Amino acid sequence: MKKTFKAAMLSALCAILIAGCGKIKSVEPQALAEAINDNVTFDDYLSVIDSDGAEKYFYLNPNDYTELVAYVGTDATCDEFIIVKTNDVQTIRTKLEEHIGLLRDLYETYRPDETAKLDTAFIETYKDAVVMIISPSPEQAQSTFKSYIKK
């Protein structure tokens, strides 16, 4: 009986440790932006835009988020990324998916070669954050994000 109880307790402890092991508690937008800039390839030079510019560009309401960091390229490409902390991840995710749709409509006639990036855009949520990365390297975007949250 004692051995069974000890084995069960040890198994439960291992499960708790494995489940909580290596996951960050919260996304820090600036730190994740640095990781993206360091590890994801873009076809364009990206510049940071302030929250007012990001609200207009991504059609966000100031009440939709608590913090954000956004980088955009020139109009020559659709390369960009945004990290948004919010109390409503579904609303932000929906707005960013709509943004991708608007870009697709624009680039289909302007630069059809850019639409492949939109078809493979990386968009992910983690706890109270939504991340969208449009680049020619969606696999780099995904691996950078996964590495960041496993810190």
Disulfide bonds with the S-S distance in Angstrom:
none
